[in-house]
Amino acid sequence: MDKNFRVRVICGLGLFVVALVAMYTFDAVPFKILFGLFAVVAGIELLSFFKKVAHFKNVILAIIEIMFLFYGSMFIAQVGVVEVWYIIFGVCGYDIFAYLCGKALGGKIIKKSRPFPKVSKNKTWEGTVLGLAISITLVAILTTALGRYEYFYLLCGPLALMGDLFESYLKRQFKVKDSNEIVIKNKFFEKLELIVGGTEGHGGFLDRIDSTAFTCTVLLIISAIFF
């Protein structure tokens, strides 16, 4: 088991336990506050990118990402506990299984298995397809089991992929590898980034919630238009 994978597992399990406790405490309000705080720190990380590269295109990309963080937090704040579970199952289901399936099967089924080489060269067809399939299946099972039939949450997996790709593109434009690589040099943020395993090359807060923020922003728009 490589070091980065160990950090992912420990970080993921830790955050899941925190989320689980928060979900059953005061109608998920602690979880919503936690997500909002994550979004604030992610925004600080994003603004630190300008220490590396600053031009007009990057300003536009940063503004768009900040909008995702803001409106994604708004959506999380207003939905109920069940809807938050849809998002966790859909987004985290995609992230986790795309990574695991990519590690286990990447390049073994499809030889040239790089669907997005210019944006995210580590993604594989096997990981992407299986991650999406498992994410959609998990949300479908949950919605059916609860009898809610809110099937537009099946979009969580595909939207998580799009959000991840957008952030990967944004980081490439800023010539940044991990979202915390600049801000972590500050002693305060060095300690804070331990929460998401940032000191181990696991990325920072923005890398943890980019997919969720994008997904929730699109779900907010869908809800506003159709519901």
C-alpha positions as CSV (number, residue, x, y, z in Angstrom):
1,M,0.0,0.0,0.0
2,D,1.6,3.3,-1.1
3,K,1.9,6.2,1.2
4,N,-0.6,8.4,-0.7
5,F,-3.2,5.7,-0.6
6,R,-2.7,5.2,3.2
7,V,-3.3,8.9,3.7
8,R,-6.4,8.8,1.5
9,V,-7.8,5.9,3.5
10,I,-7.1,7.4,6.9
11,C,-8.3,10.9,5.9
12,G,-11.4,9.6,4.2
13,L,-12.4,7.4,7.1
14,G,-11.8,10.2,9.6
15,L,-13.9,12.7,7.7
16,F,-16.6,10.1,7.2
17,V,-16.8,9.4,10.9
18,V,-17.1,13.2,11.6
19,A,-19.7,13.5,8.9
20,L,-21.7,10.5,10.2
21,V,-21.8,12.0,13.7
22,A,-22.7,15.4,12.4
23,M,-25.4,14.0,10.2
24,Y,-27.3,12.6,13.3
25,T,-26.7,15.7,15.4
26,F,-29.1,18.7,15.2
27,D,-30.4,17.9,11.7
28,A,-26.9,17.8,10.1
29,V,-26.2,21.4,11.0
30,P,-22.7,20.6,12.3
31,F,-21.9,18.9,8.9
32,K,-23.2,21.9,7.0
33,I,-21.1,24.3,9.1
34,L,-18.1,22.0,8.6
35,F,-18.6,22.0,4.9
36,G,-18.8,25.8,4.9
37,L,-15.5,26.1,6.8
38,F,-13.9,23.7,4.4
39,A,-15.1,26.0,1.5
40,V,-13.6,29.1,3.2
41,V,-10.2,27.4,3.6
42,A,-10.5,26.1,0.0
43,G,-11.1,29.7,-1.1
44,I,-7.9,30.8,0.7
45,E,-5.9,28.1,-1.0
46,L,-7.3,29.2,-4.3
47,L,-6.4,32.8,-3.8
48,S,-2.8,31.7,-2.9
49,F,-2.4,30.4,-6.5
50,F,-2.0,33.9,-7.6
51,K,1.5,34.0,-6.0
52,K,2.5,31.7,-8.8
53,V,0.6,32.9,-11.9
54,A,-1.7,35.9,-12.3
55,H,-3.3,36.9,-15.6
56,F,-6.8,37.6,-16.8
57,K,-7.8,34.1,-17.7
58,N,-6.8,32.8,-14.3
59,V,-8.8,35.5,-12.6
60,I,-11.9,34.3,-14.5
61,L,-11.2,30.7,-13.6
62,A,-10.7,31.6,-9.9
63,I,-14.0,33.6,-9.8
64,I,-15.9,30.6,-11.3
65,E,-14.4,28.2,-8.8
66,I,-15.2,30.6,-5.9
67,M,-18.8,30.7,-7.2
68,F,-18.9,26.9,-7.1
69,L,-17.7,27.0,-3.5
70,F,-20.2,29.6,-2.5
71,Y,-23.3,28.2,-4.2
72,G,-22.3,24.7,-3.4
73,S,-22.2,25.6,0.3
74,M,-25.6,27.4,-0.1
75,F,-27.2,24.2,-1.5
76,I,-25.7,22.0,1.3
77,A,-27.0,24.5,3.9
78,Q,-30.6,24.4,2.6
79,V,-31.2,20.7,1.9
80,G,-32.2,18.0,4.4
81,V,-30.2,15.1,5.8
82,V,-31.4,12.6,3.1
83,E,-30.3,14.9,0.3
84,V,-26.9,15.3,1.9
85,W,-26.6,11.5,1.9
86,Y,-27.5,11.4,-1.8
87,I,-24.6,13.8,-2.4
88,I,-22.2,11.8,-0.2
89,F,-23.1,8.5,-1.8
90,G,-22.9,10.0,-5.3
91,V,-19.9,12.2,-5.1
92,C,-17.7,10.2,-2.7
93,G,-18.9,7.0,-4.3
94,Y,-17.5,8.2,-7.6
95,D,-14.2,9.6,-6.1
96,I,-13.5,6.5,-4.0
97,F,-14.3,3.8,-6.6
98,A,-12.8,5.7,-9.6
99,Y,-9.5,5.9,-7.6
100,L,-9.7,2.2,-6.5
101,C,-10.7,0.8,-9.8
102,G,-8.2,3.0,-11.6
103,K,-5.4,1.7,-9.4
104,A,-6.5,-1.9,-9.7
105,L,-7.5,-2.1,-13.4
106,G,-6.1,1.0,-15.1
107,G,-4.5,0.0,-18.4
108,K,-5.3,-3.7,-18.0
109,I,-8.6,-3.6,-20.0
110,I,-8.0,-0.6,-22.3
111,K,-4.3,-0.3,-23.2
112,K,-4.3,3.4,-23.9
113,S,-6.4,4.2,-20.9
114,R,-6.1,7.9,-20.5
115,P,-9.4,9.7,-21.3
116,F,-8.3,13.2,-20.3
117,P,-4.5,13.3,-20.8
118,K,-4.3,17.1,-21.2
119,V,-6.3,17.8,-18.0
120,S,-5.9,14.9,-15.6
121,K,-3.3,12.4,-16.9
122,N,-3.8,10.0,-14.0
123,K,-7.4,9.2,-14.7
124,T,-8.1,5.9,-16.6
125,W,-11.0,4.7,-18.6
126,E,-11.5,1.8,-16.2
127,G,-11.6,3.9,-13.1
128,T,-13.8,6.6,-14.7
129,V,-16.4,4.3,-16.1
130,L,-16.6,1.9,-13.1
131,G,-16.5,4.9,-10.7
132,L,-19.5,6.4,-12.5
133,A,-21.4,3.1,-12.7
134,I,-20.9,2.4,-8.9
135,S,-21.8,6.0,-8.0
136,I,-25.1,5.9,-10.0
137,T,-25.9,2.5,-8.6
138,L,-25.4,3.6,-5.0
139,V,-27.6,6.6,-5.4
140,A,-30.3,4.6,-7.2
141,I,-30.3,2.0,-4.4
142,L,-30.5,4.7,-1.8
143,T,-33.3,6.6,-3.4
144,T,-35.3,3.4,-4.1
145,A,-34.8,2.1,-0.6
146,L,-36.0,5.4,0.9
147,G,-39.0,5.5,-1.5
148,R,-38.1,9.1,-2.4
149,Y,-37.4,8.5,-6.2
150,E,-35.4,11.7,-6.5
151,Y,-33.5,10.4,-9.4
152,F,-31.9,13.7,-10.5
153,Y,-29.4,12.9,-7.8
154,L,-28.1,10.2,-10.1
155,L,-26.2,13.1,-11.8
156,C,-23.9,13.3,-8.7
157,G,-21.3,11.0,-10.2
158,P,-21.1,12.6,-13.6
159,L,-21.1,16.0,-12.1
160,A,-18.4,15.0,-9.6
161,L,-16.2,14.0,-12.6
162,M,-16.8,17.3,-14.3
163,G,-16.0,19.3,-11.1
164,D,-12.8,17.3,-10.6
165,L,-11.8,17.9,-14.2
166,F,-12.5,21.7,-13.9
167,E,-10.3,21.9,-10.8
168,S,-7.5,19.9,-12.5
169,Y,-7.7,22.3,-15.5
170,L,-7.6,25.3,-13.1
171,K,-4.5,24.0,-11.3
172,R,-2.8,23.4,-14.6
173,Q,-3.4,26.9,-15.6
174,F,-1.9,28.1,-12.3
175,K,0.9,25.6,-12.6
176,V,0.0,24.1,-9.2
177,K,0.1,20.4,-8.4
178,D,-1.7,20.3,-5.0
179,S,-4.2,22.9,-4.0
180,N,-2.3,23.6,-0.7
181,E,1.2,23.6,-2.0
182,I,1.6,27.4,-1.4
183,V,-0.5,28.1,1.6
184,I,0.8,25.1,3.5
185,K,4.2,26.9,3.9
186,N,2.5,29.1,6.5
187,K,2.8,27.5,10.0
188,F,-0.9,28.0,10.8
189,F,-2.1,26.4,7.6
190,E,0.5,23.6,7.9
191,K,-1.3,22.4,11.0
192,L,-4.7,23.0,9.6
193,E,-4.0,21.0,6.4
194,L,-3.3,17.9,8.6
195,I,-7.1,17.6,8.8
196,V,-7.2,16.6,5.1
197,G,-3.8,14.9,5.0
198,G,-2.3,17.8,3.1
199,T,1.2,17.5,4.3
200,E,1.6,14.1,2.6
201,G,1.0,15.3,-0.9
202,H,-2.6,14.4,-0.7
203,G,-3.8,17.9,-1.7
204,G,-5.6,20.4,0.4
205,F,-9.2,21.4,1.2
206,L,-10.0,22.5,-2.4
207,D,-8.9,19.0,-3.6
208,R,-11.3,17.5,-1.1
209,I,-14.5,19.4,-1.9
210,D,-14.0,20.6,-5.6
211,S,-16.3,17.8,-6.9
212,T,-18.9,18.4,-4.2
213,A,-19.0,22.1,-4.7
214,F,-19.5,21.8,-8.5
215,T,-22.1,19.1,-8.1
216,C,-24.1,21.1,-5.5
217,T,-24.0,24.2,-7.6
218,V,-25.5,22.4,-10.6
219,L,-28.0,20.7,-8.4
220,L,-29.0,24.1,-7.0
221,I,-29.6,25.4,-10.5
222,I,-31.6,22.3,-11.4
223,S,-33.7,22.7,-8.2
224,A,-34.3,26.4,-8.9
225,I,-35.4,25.8,-12.5
226,F,-37.5,22.6,-12.1
227,F,-38.5,22.4,-8.4
